[in-house]
Amino acid sequence: MKKPLLMTPGPTQVHEDVRQAMAKNITNPDLDQDFFEYYKETCNKLKKIFKTENEVLILSGEGILGLEAACASLIEPGDRVLCIENGIFGRGFKDFAEIYGAEVVCFEGDPRKAIDVKELKEFLDKDNDFKLATLVYCETPSGITNPVDEICPLLKEYNILSIVDSVSAIGGEPIEVDKWQMDIVLCGSQKCISAAPGLTFLSISEEAWNIMKNRKAPIASFYCNLALWENWYEEKWFPYTQSISDIYGLDCAVDRILKGDNYIERHRKNGEAVRKAITKAGLELYPLSGFSNTVTTMIVPEETTFEEINNHMLKEHNIMIAGAFDYLKDKVIRIGHMGENCYEEKLYITLKALDETFKTLGVEMKGSLQKHFVDEID
Ligand SMILES: *Cc1c(COP(=O)(O)O)cnc(C)c1O
């Protein structure tokens, strides 16, 4: 059977050109001098998306590798770490920090709202003795973006480093790593970048490098040790053999982003139109603020269940949407409008299928999602 249209918030649809790039003949990435240049060139392209002069590295592993590598490389046993969280990924950072011996303090935000910068500042005025803070740009399960543009500069005022999970934001939401003074910013290949799952890439500030180099305790990992990469280019040496085919795919996907339209505006416009369509139809969004432009999370209508909606969408329309996990399991439906998914025609098809699905399942709606979407987008 034909694979369903992938409208999940990652992995996203991978363009034909990217798949072709992954099929290219390989070389020996440890020995072929040209590959070091190719890798560096791909990192330079990523710098343009990140808006940074900081070093960018591509690591062979899914986004979680980036989260863990940042924690492993910066945290020493006994370090105080502030975990700024209002969702599942934010909270998950605490576990990674603790694995590497941190003493973690959480700043808990409302799970349905963006982190409140004023409240965070009040918190920091009382307690700011932290080496670093972890935070999430876009909480993918709840569809909420946090104001990292304000939070990261605020942390700097207190001399606190930031590790920012931007896996589901970069390539869809604005990002200004240097201007916003972000220390480690990480992203994955399978969300808004729309390459195949398998790679993580991250930017590392000068200050973060210094901290890694001047640690007292050695980094308790090899695969997660970012400090090993310090002179990779000068020495033409990678800590392990690079996933060359994945990097070919990533490079092509990044080219598509850089040479294409104004992708941030496209995400803003489509994201807003999807949200308007849902609220106009009388359905309820999960977030109360900080609405993400890369993923929309809505509450499962009381007349039905996530399972019924999902089965119907798959069987009758061959479209894959997502639910969520942890405390949001069975409570929400998510539509990923990130990267290659974020085009009017794909959202039009998805919302039209949702209209039919909701009608069949007896969900009461005001008008049609697809029609409201079209009215908004025009
Ligand atoms: C997708 C994602 C990751 C990577 O996690 P997986 O569940 O393994 O795909 C990390 N952080 C965020 C915010 C994500 O959306």
The ligand as a Tripos MOL2 file, in Angstrom:
@<TRIPOS>MOLECULE
LIG
   15    15     1     0     0
SMALL
NO_CHARGES

@<TRIPOS>ATOM
      1 C1         11.5290   15.3520   18.2120 C.3       1 LIG1
      2 C2         12.1230   16.0680   19.3330 C.ar      1 LIG1
      3 C3         13.2830   15.6020   19.9390 C.ar      1 LIG1
      4 C4         13.9100   14.3230   19.5210 C.3       1 LIG1
      5 O1         13.1670   13.3210   20.1290 O.3       1 LIG1
      6 P1         12.5310   12.0180   19.4800 P.3       1 LIG1
      7 O2         11.3020   11.7890   20.2970 O.co2     1 LIG1
      8 O3         13.5030   10.9430   19.6870 O.co2     1 LIG1
      9 O4         12.2370   12.2680   18.0290 O.co2     1 LIG1
     10 C5         13.8100   16.3600   20.9750 C.ar      1 LIG1
     11 N1         13.2220   17.5020   21.3780 N.ar      1 LIG1
     12 C6         12.1030   17.9720   20.8210 C.ar      1 LIG1
     13 C7         11.5080   19.2420   21.3170 C.3       1 LIG1
     14 C8         11.5130   17.2760   19.7790 C.ar      1 LIG1
     15 O5         10.3940   17.7290   19.1990 O.3       1 LIG1
@<TRIPOS>BOND
     1     1     2 1
     2     2     3 ar
     3     2    14 ar
     4     3     4 1
     5     3    10 ar
     6     4     5 1
     7     5     6 1
     8     6     7 2
     9     6     8 1
    10     6     9 1
    11    10    11 ar
    12    11    12 ar
    13    12    13 1
    14    12    14 ar
    15    14    15 1
@<TRIPOS>SUBSTRUCTURE
     1 LIG1         1 GROUP 0 **** ****
